[in-house]
């Protein structure tokens, strides 16, 4: 199966088992922006659209990692997947902010949005204290950044240490994915 087919499968999976509505909202937003074909159109010279598509593809991959993390029962594998998830989330902002070839209007939109985000610091907390720092925090730990706990008659992974100590990984990653999807959608809509 080609990459676009696998992404379509990820985006149109059955979400009935997911408890957090924000995950569903983020998926629907990404799916609606990507449309029926989840790959960048071949031969597209529109650098602005390509940047947005790359960011959305990374978000789709982050969601897939999040789902596989929730199904993982081995501690070392879960820690590795969490690092991969944090890397994908951070990469979305890297892709959006590294504008070189794009139109002057798109560069200006990206710059103004970034300045507003910096001026609002430390809000939103999900960006400044999770998306922006979790990849580096995970990479420097000599142990897994997660722990396995019993919650509501099932076992879940929670963040071990850092500002989000004790947060369920699916809740936290859903908030981060939703925030990033909205950030990218705002750039696309302007």
PyMOL commands that set and color helices and strands:
alter all, ss='L'
color gray80, all
select helices_A, chain A and resi 3-11+21-34+47-71+75-97+104-119+125-131+134-140+169-189
alter helices_A, ss='H'
color red, helices_A
select strands_A, chain A and resi 146-151+154-159
alter strands_A, ss='S'
color yellow, strands_A
deselect
rebuild
show_as cartoon
